[in-house]
Structures are given as structure tokens and as C-alpha cells.
């Protein structure tokens, strides 16, 4: 990525972080995913913490889970647990890690889930939520964010998950209403309740979908 785009990302991120502050969200900017991983460990702090996570290509691809374990924290490996136990541990976790499907220029978070088993922990439960998002996730406003997620993020995600959805077949959103639809729940997070619970790390790279 050339330096001009890096500079653009940094300037844009700084403005978004300013908009997040009155929303009660803590915002940070990192040039690279490696810097972002260090920031996550810094936010986790000293002493063993319980750390859950939601489905995220950004988190899966960067090796952060191994770093968290190496730092002495207790990672809740949801894939290895019965769903009920994983949910019970996540809702009581010290930290929950996830990405955001989109983030607006005004600092709002927009996420889409099939069952809500990721965004439910963004809304309620864990003491802290850390979001890691590449600057490719930025959208002008909520309407543009929803369009971005449904048109650009959900189709490749449906293909990755081998979902039998129209978007996986046609490569575009057709506003499906079937039981396999990945867009059953669309949530906009305007503020962090309580203030400071949600921490957003914007990364000057293109990460995830």
C-alpha cells in the first residue's frame, strides 16, 4: 500500500475516533495489524483475563488468538465447547474480541448476523469489547454501511461458510428472507453503554470482508 493511502487512512481514522469519543467509545489507530495486536495485549493488561471472540476473518488470520494465550490469558475456544457453555463463558468474559462489518464516518458500528450469536455480546454481557477493523470497513453513513455489508461482505462470507444463499450463487444481495439468510439481524451501535466498554482499533490495512 502506498504512503498516500496510508496517510489518508490515518487522517480519516483520526476524524472517526474524534466522533467516537462523545459516543463513549475508545478509539485507537494502528498502521498495521501487528501494531493492532500489540494494542490488544496492552488493553488486556496484566493478570490473566478471560477472553472470548466472535467469528472474524480479521482475528482468525492475524494470529492474535495465539498471542493472547502466550500472554497468559484464558482464551474461550468456542469451537471446542458446547454452544451453551461457550455462550455462558462469553457473556461473563472480561473481554470479547470481534471485528465490525462496517463503521461510519460518524463513528457508528454496523453489524449483520444470522442468529445474533456475535453481536449479542457486543450489545450486552462481557465487561469489555475490543473491535479490530481494517479501514476498508469505513462507510459514509448507516445506509451506506448496510449496503456495503450486504453487497460486498456477506456474499463472500456466505461462500466461505458454504451457505446455500442466493448471494453465494449470484454474487449480489437479493434481499432474501429464507432461513439460511445471513442478514437476519442488522444492528447499529450508536453509543457504548456503559461508556468506555467498547474499544475500537482501526487499522490502516484492508482486513476481512
C-alpha positions as CSV (number, residue, x, y, z in Angstrom):
1,X,0.0,0.0,0.0
2,X,1.4,3.4,-1.0
3,X,2.2,6.1,1.6
4,X,-0.5,8.5,0.2
5,X,-3.2,5.9,1.0
6,X,-1.7,5.2,4.4
7,X,-1.8,9.0,5.2
8,X,-5.4,9.1,4.0
9,X,-6.4,6.2,6.3
10,X,-4.7,7.8,9.3
11,X,-6.4,11.2,8.7
12,X,-9.8,9.5,8.2
13,X,-9.3,7.3,11.3
14,X,-8.4,10.3,13.5
15,X,-11.6,12.0,12.5
16,X,-13.7,8.9,13.1
17,X,-12.1,8.5,16.5
18,X,-13.0,12.1,17.4
19,X,-16.6,11.2,16.5
20,X,-16.5,8.1,18.7
21,X,-15.4,9.9,21.8
22,X,-18.8,11.6,22.6
23,X,-20.4,8.2,21.9
24,X,-18.5,6.7,24.8
25,X,-16.3,4.6,22.6
26,X,-12.5,4.5,23.0
27,X,-10.8,4.7,19.6
28,X,-7.3,3.9,18.5
29,X,-5.4,3.9,15.2
30,X,-2.7,1.5,14.2
31,X,-0.8,1.5,10.9
32,X,-0.6,-2.3,10.7
33,X,-2.3,-5.4,12.1
34,X,0.9,-6.2,14.0
35,X,0.7,-2.9,15.8
36,X,-3.0,-3.6,16.4
37,X,-2.2,-6.9,18.1
38,X,0.2,-5.2,20.4
39,X,-2.6,-2.7,21.3
40,X,-5.0,-5.5,22.1
41,X,-2.5,-7.1,24.5
42,X,-1.9,-3.6,26.0
43,X,-5.7,-3.2,26.6
44,X,-5.9,-6.6,28.1
45,X,-3.4,-5.5,30.6
46,X,-1.5,-7.6,33.2
47,X,-3.0,-10.6,35.0
48,X,-4.9,-13.4,33.4
49,X,-8.2,-12.3,31.7
50,X,-10.9,-14.4,30.2
51,X,-11.2,-13.5,26.5
52,X,-13.9,-14.6,24.1
53,X,-14.2,-13.8,20.4
54,X,-16.8,-13.8,17.6
55,X,-16.4,-15.1,14.1
56,X,-14.0,-12.8,12.3
57,X,-11.6,-13.3,9.4
58,X,-9.6,-10.4,10.7
59,X,-9.0,-12.1,14.0
60,X,-8.6,-15.6,12.6
61,X,-6.0,-14.6,10.0
62,X,-3.7,-12.5,12.1
63,X,-2.6,-15.0,14.8
64,X,-4.0,-12.9,17.7
65,X,-5.5,-15.9,19.5
66,X,-2.1,-17.5,19.9
67,X,-0.6,-14.2,21.1
68,X,-3.4,-14.0,23.8
69,X,-2.7,-17.5,25.0
70,X,1.1,-16.8,25.0
71,X,0.5,-13.7,27.1
72,X,-1.1,-15.9,29.8
73,X,-4.8,-15.1,29.2
74,X,-7.6,-17.6,29.2
75,X,-9.0,-17.8,25.7
76,X,-12.5,-19.1,25.4
77,X,-12.2,-21.5,22.5
78,X,-15.8,-21.5,21.4
79,X,-15.3,-24.1,18.6
80,X,-14.2,-26.7,21.2
81,X,-17.2,-26.1,23.6
82,X,-20.9,-26.9,23.5
83,X,-22.8,-23.9,22.3
84,X,-24.5,-23.3,25.7
85,X,-21.2,-23.4,27.6
86,X,-19.4,-21.2,25.1
87,X,-22.2,-18.6,25.4
88,X,-22.2,-18.7,29.2
89,X,-18.5,-18.1,29.3
90,X,-18.6,-15.4,26.7
91,X,-21.3,-13.4,28.4
92,X,-19.3,-13.3,31.6
93,X,-15.9,-12.8,29.9
94,X,-13.6,-9.9,30.9
95,X,-13.1,-9.1,27.2
96,X,-14.8,-10.0,23.9
97,X,-13.0,-9.6,20.6
98,X,-14.6,-9.1,17.2
99,X,-14.5,-7.0,14.1
100,X,-17.2,-4.8,12.8
101,X,-18.9,-5.3,9.4
102,X,-18.8,-1.6,8.9
103,X,-18.1,1.7,10.7
104,X,-19.5,5.0,9.6
105,X,-17.6,8.3,9.3
106,X,-19.7,9.4,12.3
107,X,-18.3,6.6,14.5
108,X,-21.3,4.3,14.4
109,X,-20.9,0.5,14.3
110,X,-23.0,-1.5,11.8
111,X,-23.1,-5.3,12.1
112,X,-25.2,-8.1,10.5
113,X,-25.6,-11.6,11.9
114,X,-27.7,-14.6,11.1
115,X,-28.5,-15.7,14.7
116,X,-27.0,-12.8,16.6
117,X,-24.5,-15.0,18.4
118,X,-21.8,-12.5,17.8
119,X,-23.5,-9.1,18.0
120,X,-25.3,-10.2,21.2
121,X,-22.0,-9.9,23.1
122,X,-21.3,-6.5,21.5
123,X,-24.6,-5.3,23.0
124,X,-24.6,-7.0,26.4
125,X,-22.5,-9.2,28.7
126,X,-18.7,-9.1,28.5
127,X,-17.1,-6.3,30.6
128,X,-15.1,-5.0,27.6
129,X,-15.5,-5.4,23.9
130,X,-12.5,-4.8,21.6
131,X,-13.2,-4.3,17.9
132,X,-10.4,-4.6,15.3
133,X,-11.4,-3.3,11.9
134,X,-9.5,-2.5,8.7
135,X,-10.1,0.8,7.1
136,X,-11.8,-0.9,4.2
137,X,-14.8,-1.3,6.5
138,X,-15.5,2.5,6.6
139,X,-18.8,3.7,5.1
140,X,-20.2,7.2,4.7
141,X,-23.3,6.6,6.9
142,X,-25.5,3.9,8.3
143,X,-27.4,3.4,5.0
144,X,-24.1,3.1,3.1
145,X,-22.8,0.7,5.8
146,X,-25.7,-1.6,5.4
147,X,-25.3,-1.6,1.6
148,X,-21.6,-2.3,1.9
149,X,-22.2,-5.3,4.2
150,X,-25.0,-6.8,2.2
151,X,-23.4,-6.3,-1.2
152,X,-19.6,-6.6,-0.5
153,X,-19.1,-8.6,2.7
154,X,-22.0,-11.0,3.0
155,X,-21.7,-12.8,-0.4
156,X,-18.0,-13.8,0.0
157,X,-18.7,-14.7,3.6
158,X,-21.6,-16.9,2.6
159,X,-19.3,-18.6,0.1
160,X,-16.7,-19.1,2.8
161,X,-19.3,-20.8,5.0
162,X,-20.7,-22.9,2.2
163,X,-24.2,-21.3,2.8
164,X,-26.9,-22.1,0.3
165,X,-27.9,-18.4,-0.1
166,X,-28.9,-16.5,-3.3
167,X,-25.9,-14.1,-2.7
168,X,-23.5,-17.1,-2.7
169,X,-24.9,-18.1,-6.1
170,X,-25.3,-14.7,-7.8
171,X,-22.6,-12.7,-6.1
172,X,-25.0,-10.0,-5.0
173,X,-27.7,-9.3,-2.4
174,X,-31.2,-10.2,-3.5
175,X,-32.8,-9.4,-0.1
176,X,-33.6,-13.0,0.6
177,X,-35.8,-14.0,3.5
178,X,-35.1,-17.7,3.8
179,X,-33.9,-19.4,7.0
180,X,-30.3,-19.5,5.6
181,X,-30.2,-15.8,5.2
182,X,-27.1,-14.3,6.9
183,X,-28.8,-10.9,7.2
184,X,-31.5,-11.8,9.7
185,X,-30.3,-9.2,12.2
186,X,-28.9,-5.8,11.4
187,X,-27.7,-3.8,14.4
188,X,-26.4,-0.2,14.6
189,X,-24.4,0.7,17.7
190,X,-24.7,4.4,18.3
191,X,-23.1,4.6,21.8
192,X,-21.2,2.4,24.3
193,X,-23.2,1.5,27.3
194,X,-21.5,1.9,29.7
195,X,-19.1,4.5,28.4
196,X,-15.6,3.0,27.7
197,X,-16.9,-0.6,27.4
198,X,-16.4,-0.6,23.6
199,X,-12.9,-0.1,22.3
200,X,-12.3,0.2,18.6
201,X,-8.9,-0.3,16.9
202,X,-8.9,1.0,13.3
203,X,-6.1,-0.5,11.2
204,X,-4.6,1.1,8.2
205,X,-4.8,-2.1,6.1
206,X,-7.6,-3.9,4.2
207,X,-8.7,-6.7,6.5
208,X,-11.5,-9.2,6.3
209,X,-14.6,-8.6,4.1
